[in-house]
Amino acid sequence: MMKFLMFLLFLIPLCFMKKMFWLVQMMLFLMMFMFMNLMMEFNLFSNFSYMMSCDIMSYGLILLSIWISILMIMASENIYKMDFYVNFFLFNIIFLLMMLYLTFSVVNMFLFYLFFEGSLIPTLMLIIGWGYQPERIKAGMYLLFYTLFVSLPLLMGIFFLNSEMYSMMIYFLKFMNMNMYMLYFCMIMAFLVKMPMYFVHLWLPKAHVEAPVSGSMILAGIMLKLGGYGLLRLMIFLQEVNLKLNYFSIVISLVGGFYISLKCFCQIDIKSLIAYSSVAHMSIVISGIMIMNYWGFMGSYVMMIGHGLCSSGMFCLANISYERLHSRSLYINKGMMNFMPSMSLWWFLLMSSNMAAPPSLNLVGEISLINSLMSWSWLSMIMLMLVSFFSAGYSLYLYSYIQHGKYYSGVYSYYTGVCREYLMLMLHWFPLNLMVVKIDYSMINN
């Protein structure tokens, strides 16, 4: 595991050389394929080195992190064209990828906390440095304070665990059973805010709307998954207390997911709509993890991978429209089928994946999560039905509103999609729909 970290470390000098923008991307492609060929034992931790190791959960999420980072560089050609602090931008992406790689691969809980919080800094830099509107400072503050406010209790919880079991290793957690309410809330709140759960989700739409395309992609693709990953890891020793209290978070998530789905229909900003749809999807993932059965764990893991690719692709599409019209308003982005008929197909493909149509990973994840929630209580069927229905509803609403109708009369010059953009969308959609063929790798083995 250390070798890939060294690979990233030695990429940093490359970021500060001239005309190396695409070479850095190619190097990340190389790293991606090297990591894919890693010999790995799927049902247990393997590839040990320097407090780092890998199991199926880490493996999938690290792959997703590298992949999204590659596509972030591909989506940000405008920064390269305008030479807008391009070296620092590349450094920021590499540093963020290092933080994420370490978060997913360390086995020491304190180090996990350290890198979990460390990934905030480059994200904040992306939003404040390359964002669009003056409100980006406010959005950055929202992001920082929401996360930092609940992360101190998590740190205290980790130190308390260390004093109880004299070790901070994630492996040893399975031998513990902490039936403590205070510890439970301290440990899970940081992850619920990161997911984000309804009531603590307000930072997400703000951050997405102000962030550049690369910031939105990493936020939707990876940052939301940090919360899910933390919950999947920590639920092992909080089983007893979680089974008593899980209905709180499940009910809030399901009702919140339904309410957010309705809120999607009220959005006039494309990015805002996609950001709210992320909250709705993550609410079902939270419920699946909280129920603590096999279907729920598998479903939430697959859904996280699927949503990471799908949501990131949708932000790319929103940016492609934004680069041409310089507006993200639904009223101005109309009749796009007249200008970019081929792009209309990509909008449709990614929207259909977003509403969990086959053969996307989202469908597999959603079926598993519905299964697990139904086994918990049949009453959850009502909310699940509404969330699934409205998820298809707002996806179709967004697609039909943007693609059809009379185009905005203020559009005076326009150019169609370029090769780079089609390749970028292909690289989002292809793994999202192809991984279904080998879904047994994506499922966490017993």
C-alpha positions in Angstrom: 0.0 0.0 0.0 2.9 2.3 0.7 4.1 2.1 -2.9 1.1 4.0 -4.2 1.5 6.7 -1.6 5.1 7.2 -2.8 3.8 7.3 -6.4 1.5 10.2 -5.4 4.3 11.9 -3.4 6.6 11.9 -6.4 3.8 13.3 -8.6 3.9 16.5 -6.7 7.1 18.0 -8.3 5.5 17.2 -11.7 2.5 19.5 -10.8 4.8 22.5 -10.7 6.5 22.0 -14.1 5.2 23.7 -17.2 2.9 21.9 -19.7 2.5 18.9 -17.4 -1.3 19.1 -17.0 -2.2 16.1 -19.1 0.9 14.1 -18.0 -0.3 14.2 -14.4 -3.6 12.8 -15.6 -1.8 10.0 -17.5 0.3 9.2 -14.4 -2.9 8.8 -12.4 -4.3 6.5 -15.1 -1.2 4.4 -14.7 -1.6 4.4 -10.9 -5.2 3.4 -11.4 -4.4 0.3 -13.5 -1.6 -0.7 -11.1 -4.0 -0.5 -8.2 -6.6 -2.5 -10.1 -4.1 -5.3 -10.6 -3.3 -5.4 -6.9 -3.4 -9.0 -5.6 -5.9 -8.9 -2.9 -7.6 -11.3 -0.5 -11.2 -10.2 -0.8 -12.7 -11.3 2.5 -10.0 -10.0 4.9 -7.4 -7.3 5.3 -4.3 -7.8 3.0 -1.3 -5.9 1.6 -0.1 -4.7 5.0 2.5 -1.9 5.2 3.1 0.9 7.7 -0.3 0.9 9.4 -2.0 0.6 6.0 -3.9 -2.3 4.6 -6.7 -3.0 2.2 -9.9 -5.0 2.2 -12.9 -5.0 -0.2 -14.4 -1.8 1.3 -11.1 0.2 1.1 -10.3 -1.3 -2.3 -13.5 -0.1 -4.0 -13.4 3.4 -2.5 -9.7 3.9 -3.2 -10.3 2.9 -6.9 -13.3 5.3 -7.0 -11.1 8.1 -5.5 -8.3 7.7 -8.1 -10.9 7.5 -10.9 -12.8 10.6 -9.9 -9.5 12.5 -9.5 -8.5 11.6 -13.1 -11.9 12.8 -14.3 -11.6 16.0 -12.3 -8.5 16.9 -14.2 -10.2 16.0 -17.5 -13.2 18.2 -16.6 -11.1 21.2 -15.7 -9.6 22.0 -19.1 -10.8 25.6 -18.7 -8.4 26.1 -15.8 -5.6 24.9 -18.0 -6.6 27.0 -21.0 -6.9 30.2 -18.9 -3.8 29.2 -16.9 -5.7 30.0 -13.7 -3.2 28.9 -11.1 -3.0 25.5 -12.8 0.0 24.2 -10.9 -1.6 24.9 -7.5 -4.8 23.3 -8.8 -2.9 20.1 -9.8 -1.1 20.1 -6.5 -4.4 20.5 -4.7 -5.9 17.4 -6.5 -2.9 15.3 -5.8 -2.8 16.3 -2.1 -6.6 15.6 -1.8 -6.1 12.2 -3.4 -3.3 11.4 -0.9 -5.6 12.3 2.0 -8.4 10.2 0.7 -6.1 7.3 -0.1 -4.7 7.4 3.4 -8.2 7.7 5.0 -9.5 4.6 3.2 -6.3 2.5 3.8 -5.1 3.2 7.4 -6.0 0.8 10.1 -5.3 3.1 13.1 -8.4 5.0 14.2 -6.6 8.1 15.1 -4.9 8.3 11.8 -8.2 7.7 10.1 -9.6 10.7 12.0 -6.6 12.8 11.0 -6.8 12.1 7.3 -10.6 12.3 7.4 -10.4 15.9 8.6 -7.3 16.6 6.5 -9.3 16.0 3.3 -11.4 19.1 4.2 -8.5 21.5 3.6 -7.9 20.9 -0.1 -11.7 20.7 -0.7 -12.0 24.1 1.0 -9.2 25.4 -1.2 -11.0 24.2 -4.3 -14.2 25.9 -3.4 -12.7 29.2 -2.3 -10.0 29.3 -4.9 -11.7 28.2 -8.1 -15.4 28.7 -7.2 -17.7 31.0 -9.2 -19.7 33.4 -7.0 -18.6 35.6 -4.0 -20.8 33.5 -1.7 -18.1 30.7 -2.0 -16.5 32.0 1.2 -19.8 31.5 3.1 -20.2 28.0 1.5 -16.6 27.1 2.6 -17.4 28.2 6.1 -20.6 26.1 6.2 -18.6 23.1 5.0 -15.8 23.7 7.6 -18.0 24.4 10.6 -20.6 21.7 10.1 -17.8 19.1 9.9 -15.5 20.5 12.6 -18.3 21.0 15.1 -19.1 17.3 15.3 -15.6 16.0 14.7 -14.2 16.9 18.2 -16.6 14.4 19.9 -15.4 11.8 17.5 -11.8 12.5 18.5 -12.8 12.2 22.2 -14.6 9.0 21.4 -11.5 7.5 19.8 -9.3 8.5 22.7 -11.8 6.9 25.1 -11.7 3.7 23.1 -7.9 3.8 23.3 -8.1 4.1 27.1 -10.5 1.1 27.3 -8.8 -1.3 25.0 -5.2 0.0 24.8 -5.2 0.0 21.1 -6.7 2.1 18.2 -6.6 -0.6 15.6 -9.7 -1.1 13.5 -9.3 -4.9 13.6 -9.6 -5.2 17.3 -13.0 -3.4 17.4 -14.8 -6.6 16.6 -13.9 -8.0 20.0 -15.5 -5.0 21.8 -19.1 -4.2 22.6 -19.6 -0.7 23.9 -23.1 -0.3 25.2 -22.8 3.4 25.9 -25.2 6.0 24.5 -22.9 9.0 24.8 -20.1 7.2 23.0 -22.5 6.1 20.3 -23.6 9.7 19.5 -20.0 11.0 19.7 -18.8 8.4 17.2 -21.6 8.5 14.6 -22.5 12.2 14.5 -19.4 13.2 12.5 -20.2 10.6 9.9 -23.9 11.5 9.7 -23.0 15.1 9.0 -20.5 14.1 6.3 -23.1 11.8 4.6 -25.1 14.2 5.0 -28.2 13.1 7.0 -31.3 15.2 6.8 -31.2 18.2 9.3 -27.5 18.5 9.0 -27.4 18.6 5.2 -27.5 22.3 4.6 -23.8 22.7 3.9 -23.9 20.3 0.9 -26.1 22.2 -1.6 -24.3 25.5 -0.7 -20.9 23.9 -1.2 -22.0 22.3 -4.5 -23.5 25.5 -6.0 -20.4 27.6 -5.2 -17.8 24.9 -6.1 -16.1 24.6 -9.5 -16.8 21.4 -11.4 -13.8 19.6 -9.9 -15.0 20.5 -6.4 -18.5 19.3 -7.1 -17.2 16.0 -8.5 -15.0 15.2 -5.5 -17.6 16.3 -3.0 -20.3 14.1 -4.6 -18.1 11.3 -5.6 -15.9 10.8 -2.6 -16.6 13.2 0.3 -20.1 11.9 1.0 -18.7 8.3 1.0 -16.3 9.1 3.8 -19.2 9.2 6.2 -20.6 5.9 4.9 -17.1 4.2 5.1 -16.7 5.4 8.7 -20.1 4.1 9.7 -19.5 0.7 8.1 -16.2 0.4 10.0 -17.5 1.6 13.4 -20.8 -0.2 13.6 -18.9 -3.4 14.6 -18.5 -2.4 18.2 -21.6 -0.2 18.6 -24.0 -3.0 17.7 -25.9 -3.3 20.9 -26.7 0.4 21.4 -27.3 0.9 17.7 -30.0 -1.8 17.7 -31.8 0.2 20.4 -31.5 3.6 18.8 -31.3 3.0 15.1 -35.0 3.8 14.4 -34.3 7.5 15.1 -31.8 7.8 12.3 -33.8 5.5 10.0 -37.0 7.4 10.4 -35.3 10.9 10.0 -33.4 9.6 7.0 -36.4 8.1 5.2 -38.8 11.0 5.9 -36.0 13.5 5.1 -35.2 11.6 1.9 -38.9 12.0 0.8 -39.0 15.7 1.7 -35.7 16.4 -0.1 -37.0 14.5 -3.2 -40.0 17.0 -3.2 -37.6 19.9 -2.7 -35.8 18.8 -5.9 -38.8 19.8 -7.9 -38.5 23.4 -6.5 -34.9 24.0 -7.7 -34.1 26.2 -10.6 -30.4 25.7 -10.4 -29.2 22.5 -12.1 -26.3 22.0 -9.7 -28.6 22.6 -6.7 -31.0 20.0 -8.0 -28.3 17.4 -8.4 -26.9 18.2 -4.9 -30.3 17.7 -3.3 -30.7 14.4 -5.2 -27.4 13.3 -3.6 -28.9 13.9 -0.1 -32.0 11.8 -1.0 -29.8 8.9 -2.2 -27.5 9.1 0.9 -30.5 9.0 3.2 -31.4 5.5 2.0 -27.7 4.5 2.4 -27.7 5.7 6.1 -30.8 3.6 6.7 -29.2 0.5 5.2 -26.1 0.9 7.4 -28.1 1.5 10.5 -30.3 -1.6 10.2 -27.1 -3.7 10.4 -28.0 -6.7 8.3 -26.0 -8.2 5.5 -28.3 -6.9 2.7 -28.1 -3.4 4.2 -24.3 -3.3 4.4 -23.8 -4.7 0.9 -26.5 -2.4 -0.6 -25.1 0.7 1.0 -21.5 -0.1 -0.2 -22.7 -0.7 -3.8 -24.9 2.3 -3.7 -22.0 4.5 -2.6 -19.8 3.4 -5.5 -22.7 3.7 -8.0 -23.8 7.1 -6.7 -20.1 8.4 -6.7 -19.9 7.7 -10.5 -23.4 8.8 -11.4 -23.5 12.0 -9.4 -20.0 13.0 -10.6 -21.1 12.5 -14.2 -24.2 14.6 -13.7 -22.1 17.5 -12.3 -19.9 17.2 -15.4 -22.9 17.5 -17.6 -24.1 20.6 -15.7 -20.7 22.1 -16.2 -20.7 21.4 -19.9 -23.9 23.4 -20.2 -22.5 26.1 -17.9 -19.3 26.6 -20.0 -21.5 27.4 -23.0 -24.3 29.5 -21.6 -22.6 30.8 -18.4 -25.7 30.0 -16.5 -27.0 27.1 -14.5 -30.6 28.2 -14.5 -33.2 25.8 -15.8 -35.0 28.6 -17.5 -31.9 29.4 -19.7 -30.7 25.9 -20.2 -33.6 24.9 -22.4 -34.0 23.1 -25.7 -30.4 21.7 -25.5 -31.4 18.9 -27.9 -31.3 21.5 -30.7 -27.7 22.4 -30.0 -26.2 19.2 -28.7 -28.2 16.1 -29.8 -25.4 13.7 -28.9 -25.0 15.2 -25.4 -28.7 14.6 -25.0 -28.0 10.9 -25.1 -25.5 11.2 -22.3 -27.9 13.3 -20.2 -30.4 10.5 -20.7 -28.0 7.7 -19.8 -26.8 9.3 -16.6 -30.3 10.4 -15.6 -31.6 6.9 -16.1 -28.7 5.6 -13.9 -29.6 8.2 -11.3 -33.2 6.9 -11.1 -31.7 3.3 -10.6 -32.6 1.9 -14.0 -30.9 -1.4 -15.0 -28.1 -2.2 -15.6 -26.6 0.4 -13.3 -24.9 -0.2 -9.9 -27.6 2.1 -8.4 -30.2 -0.5 -9.2 -28.3 -3.3 -7.4 -27.7 -1.0 -4.4 -31.3 0.1 -4.2 -32.7 -3.4 -4.5 -30.5 -4.6 -1.6 -31.4 -1.6 0.5 -35.1 -2.0 -0.1 -34.7 -5.6 0.8 -33.0 -4.8 4.1 -35.4 -2.0 5.0 -38.4 -4.2 4.3 -36.9 -6.9 6.6 -36.6 -4.3 9.3 -40.2 -3.0 9.1 -42.8 -3.4 6.3 -44.0 0.2 7.1 -40.8 1.5 5.6 -42.2 0.4 2.3 -44.4 3.6 2.2 -41.4 6.0 2.4 -39.2 3.8 0.1 -42.0 3.8 -2.5 -42.3 7.6 -2.4 -38.5 8.2 -2.5 -38.0 5.8 -5.4 -40.9 7.3 -7.3 -39.9 10.9 -6.8 -36.3 10.0 -7.6 -37.4 9.0 -11.1 -39.7 12.0 -11.1 -37.0 14.7 -10.5 -34.6 12.9 -12.9 -37.1 13.0 -15.7 -38.1 16.6 -14.7 -34.5 17.8 -15.0 -33.9 15.9 -18.3 -37.1 17.0 -20.0 -36.8 20.6 -18.8 -33.2 21.0 -20.1 -33.4 19.0 -23.3 -36.8 19.9 -24.7 -38.8 23.1 -25.3 -37.9 26.3 -27.1 -34.4 27.4 -26.5 -33.6 30.7 -24.8 -33.5 33.6 -27.3 -30.5 35.2 -25.7 -28.2 32.4 -26.9 -26.1 34.1 -29.6 -23.1 31.8 -30.1 -22.7 28.2 -29.3 -20.4 25.2 -29.9 -21.2 21.5 -29.6 -19.6 18.9 -27.4 -15.9 18.1 -27.9 -14.1 14.7 -27.8 -12.8 15.3 -24.3 -16.3 15.8 -22.9 -17.7 12.7 -24.5 -14.7 10.6 -23.3 -15.2 12.0 -19.8 -18.9 11.0 -19.7 -18.1 7.6 -21.2 -15.6 7.0 -18.4 -18.3 7.9 -15.8 -21.1 5.8 -17.4 -19.1 2.7 -18.5 -17.8 1.5 -15.1 -21.2 2.4 -13.5 -23.0 0.0 -15.8 -20.3 -2.5 -16.6 -19.5 -3.4 -12.9 -22.9 -5.1 -12.6 -21.4 -8.0 -14.6 -19.0 -8.8 -11.8 -21.2 -7.7 -8.9 -19.9 -10.4 -6.6 -16.6 -8.3 -6.3 -18.6 -5.3 -5.2 -20.5 -7.2 -2.5 -18.7 -7.4 0.9 -18.0 -11.1 1.5 -18.8 -12.7 4.9 
